Each structure stands twice: as C-alpha cells, then as structure tokens.
C-alpha cells in the first residue's frame, strides 16, 4: 500500500518544491474517502477539496436547464480533479457535477489548506492554475464538439478514444452511457450505432460495441 508521502511524491509535480512544514500540512489535512458507483462527489454549492484519484474513475459533467447531461471529461487513477476545489481559485467559477463512474477511492486535501499553501508557494499556485487551464481546455473542446461537430463524427471520435484507452476492440458501454459522454440523446446514439453496424464498422451486443473496421471508423473520426 502506498503511503501519503509516496502518493504525493508520485503525482504532485510540486512536491519537492514544498518546505517540510508545507509537506506536513498536506499530509495532515489529507484523508482517504471512498464513493460508490453513481455517487456524487461534489455539489455545485460545496467545495469538496483538492482531489487525487487513488483508484476508480470519475466523470465531470454539466446539466442543461432541460436536464440534458454533457460529459466534459473523465479522470482515472493518478489524475487530479481541480474543479472539486474551485473555491480556492479566486478567478475560476465553473459549476460542474463530479460523479464516481466506478467504485472510487480518493485522497482529498482540505480546500482551505490547499489555498493557504498556494498563497505562500508559487509552485503550488502555478500548478493549480495550469491544471485548471488544462481542464477548461478539455471542457471547451467537448462543448465545441457538441455545438459544431456532426454527431457521427463525435461518436466515431468517442469510440476511437475508448478503444485507445482500453487497448481493446470491445467497448463495454451502453447506448445510454455513450449518449451521456457525447452530450446527445440516446435515440440519436442508437440510430448512429445501427448505421455503423449496417456499414459493418461495428458489431452490437448488449452493453458492448465491438469495432470490426478500424479504418472506416477512423476515417469518419477524421
């Protein structure tokens, strides 16, 4: 089992730039918390803290007034979620929902302590803003896809990305999950997957999409 020190050394690039006192604050004010699949990690009116994913996967998404979910991005083991601690970044205001996609274990640093250290240590402060900028860029790319990209291309991009991450031609996702990730309606996804199946690009079975023609899929993805 990895100790806090080992985790922080491995995943916090600024760790060696902290004083011994600052390192102790991070260790003292960090704690492990587990979340069941489907459980919300934060609410828009709360500041959960500075989150390091020890195991599992989380989904960061927004919800429209009509109740439509748009997945901005997903994070897995070793990644850090800055938007659960957005209250410590004075110029960032970005209301999102963070949900455990699997049973997930997090190392959570108190937002007040992160803020206190970042105000005194420029390396921590810069890391926070650099990470927020990267996540905002990910979110903007997703929104750009939803607003301006054809649905078939978005689906092809998603399937290619899932294939890359899993290193497998069989993607274990339901039509409902794919719709959430794409920010689309389930009916649209089902229709597109049927088209892909008719074109012999994929083979469909319950809860699984198997890629059978990578070349065609990547051609649609552009």
N, C-alpha and C positions, 0 to 999 in steps of 0.2 A: 504494500500500500504506500502511495506517495505521501510524503509529509507536506504540510503547507509550504515550507521553505522550498522543497523540490518543485512543487506545482508553480509557485510564483517565479522561481528561477527559470523554469522551462517556458512559461507562457507570457510573462511580463517583461518586455524588452528593456524597460527602465529599471529593473530590479537592482542591478549593480550600481545604479546612479543614486540609490537611496542611502541615507545615513542609517546607522544601526538603530537609532531611535525611530526613524520612519518605517523601517522594516518591522520592528516590533509592533508598531501601531497597526500595520497591515495584518500581521498575524493575529493580534489580539482582537481586532474588530472584524475579523472574517469568520464565517461559520458555514457549515455544510447544511443544505436543505434539499429535500427530495420532493419531486412533483410527479403525480400520476399522469398518464397519457390523457390529454384533453384538458388538463387543469390550467387555469390562467396563472401566470407568474406575476403579472402586474395588472394594475387598473390605471386608467387614464388620470385618476385623481390621487395616485400614490407614486412614491419614488422607492422602488424596491431595493436598489443598490447597484453596485458595480459587480456584474455577474460573469464568472468564469465557468464554462461548461465542463464538468468533470466527466460526465457520461450522458448519453442520450442525445436528443435533438429538440430544438425549439423552433417555432415559427413566429415571425413578426409580421403582423398584418394590420390593415385598417378596414373599417366598415363604413359603407356609404349610408346616406340617410334612408335608402331603400332596403338596407340590410345586406347588401352585396359585399362579400369579403374579397379583398385584394391582398394576396400574399406578397410582401415586399422582398423578403428573403428568408432563408432558413440557415441556422447555425448548428454545428455539431461539436463533438468533443474537442477541447483545446481552444475554441473560439470564445471571444468576449463580447457580451451584449452591452453596449453603451446606453441604449435607449431605455433600459430599466433604471438608469441613473441620470436621466436627462435633467433633473432638478439641480445637478451640480455644475451643469454647463450653462453659464449665465445667458448666453445669446442663442441657445438652441431651444426651440419649442416645437416638439413633434409628437403629437399624441398617437400612440400605437398600442396594440394589444399584443402581448407576448404569451404564447401558449406552448406547453410541453407537447410535442408530437409523439414522443415515446416516454416511457418512464425515465425520468431525467434527474440527475444529481448535479447540483450547482454549488459552487463556492461563492458566497455573497459577501462583499465588503460593504460595510456601512457607508451610505452616500455622504454623510457628514464627515466621516473620516477621510474618504477619498478627496472631498473638497478641501479639507484642512491641509492635507499633504500637497495637493496640486497647487494650492496658493503659495506654498513655500518652495516647491521643487518644480523648476521649469520643465524638466524631462517628463514628469508625470502629466503636467498641464498640456504640453505639446502632444503627448501620446493620446490623451483624451480627445483633443480636437482633431487630430489626424484620423483617429478611429471613427469619430462622429462624421467627418467628411467622407470617409470611405463608405460608411453605411448609408449616408444620404445619397451618395452617388449610385449605390446599388438600388436604393428605393426609386430614384429618379429614372433609372434605366428600366425598371419594371413598369412604372407609370407610363413611360414613353411607349413601351410595347403595347400596353393596354389601350392607350389612346390612339396610336398611329400605325400599329402593325397589324397585318392581316391575321385572322385567328388561326389559319392553317400553319402559318409560319411560326407563330407563338407556340403552338402545340409541338411542332417539329423541334423547335429550339429546346423546349422543356424535356422532350423525350431524349434528345441527344445529350443534354446535361445530366439527366438521371442515369443514362447508360454509361456516361463517363464516370460519374461518382460511384456507381455500383460495380463498374467493370464487368457488366453482365448484360446480355441481350434481353433478359426477362425483367421487366419493371413492375414491382409489386405496388401498384397504385390503383385505387378505384376511380371511376369516372368522376365521382363527387370530389375526391381529393385533387385530381387534376384540374377540375374547374376552379377550386379554391386557389390553387397555385397560379393559375392563369388569370384569375380575376374575371372569369367568364361564367356563363350559365351551364349547368350540367347537360341540358338538352343540346347545346351547341357542341360541347365536347363529345358527346355520344355520336352526334351526326358526323363530326370530323373523323372520329376514330373508325366509324363504319366505312367512311370514304377511304381512309388509309388501308383498312382491311380489304375492301373491294379492289384496291390498286395493288394488293399483295405487298404492302410496305410493312404492315404489322399483322400479327395474329392475336385475336382477342379471346380471353377466357376470364372466368370470374376473378376479379381483383388483380388481374395480370395483363400487361401488354407486352407481347414478345416482338422484338424488332427482327424482321426477316429480310429486309432490304435496306441496309445502312446507307448505301449510296443514294437511293431515292430520297430517303429521309433527310440526309444532309443537304441534298440539292434543294429541297423545299425550305430548309432552315436558312439557306443562303450562306 
